[in-house]
Amino acid sequence: MNKIGIICKAGITEPLEILKDLLPWLRQKGCESFVDIETASVLNMDGFRRSEILYLSEVIIVLGGDGTMLSTCRLVADKGIPVLGVNMGGLGFITEVQVNRLYETLERVISDECPIEERLMLNTKVRRVGEIIAEYIVLNDVVINKAALARIIDLETYVNRSYVTTFKADGLIISTPTGSTAYSLSAGGPILYPTLDNIIITPICPHTLTNRSMVIPGDSTIEVILRSPTERVYLTMDGQVGFSVKQNDIIEVVKAPFKTRLLIPCDRDYFQILRTKLKWGER
């Protein structure tokens, strides 16, 4: 792989400092680099729109946090381009490469020695009066949530056309295994190994305390109907893209027809990541 796209988190200086050494290093390795236009403008060099980078690159490096990684994965997933995440944010569950290991990891990427891990994604549609009015692809989760001062909402939920229950709650999280360590975990959901083919349904602050997370097969079709009359309910994708839903809207969630392809450091241990990021074993 010698055509490298580079997308950076905006508004921080660390990626810019890294690129001053990284770009000459890549040239010495015989690689072409395509830097996003926002970052390139700060460096006084030619840049490329992110939509252009998709068609120029064999691999994409993300210099940022999980938020930058999520938006990039949604952008490139249907193209099958592998993505390498370099952590410059906080937790960094999917930006797994630390800066001090960037160059040794890139050596493996360039020589095609770095394994690729495929992650399930979700396709979400909103139907209103029989018409699809919105459609999204996500890597982490789809969240149906009420506004801060709104009352508990009623979410009539089906899996493969079978009625599950009507959740009376602050909201509902539909998550992939990758997203199991995000909002779903905070709401009491389980941690799933990221390559599993499953979907998690987690209620947010349910009125009935016996309502708990469910893990269902990845090929399931989930339908959630908002039965509450309030208009202060929002659908949020990966915590980044929002859409207002109304009474009787149907949110349909299924497995996407493609997967995110993540380049994984060869010596990566997922359980070590959990111990480190979640502070397991500490007192």
DAQUICOR-V369285 format. One record per helix or strand of 2 or more residues. SS is the DSSP state (a for helix, b for strand). FROM is the first residue (numbers start at 0). TO is the last residue. If there is no record, write none. Layout:
SS | FROM | TO
SS | FROM | TO
This chain:
b | 2 | 7
a | 13 | 27
b | 31 | 35
a | 36 | 41
a | 49 | 55
b | 58 | 63
a | 65 | 78
b | 81 | 86
a | 98 | 109
b | 115 | 118
b | 121 | 127
b | 130 | 137
b | 140 | 145
b | 152 | 158
b | 161 | 168
b | 170 | 175
a | 177 | 180
a | 182 | 185
b | 197 | 203
b | 213 | 216
b | 221 | 225
b | 232 | 236
b | 240 | 244
b | 249 | 254
b | 259 | 262
a | 269 | 276
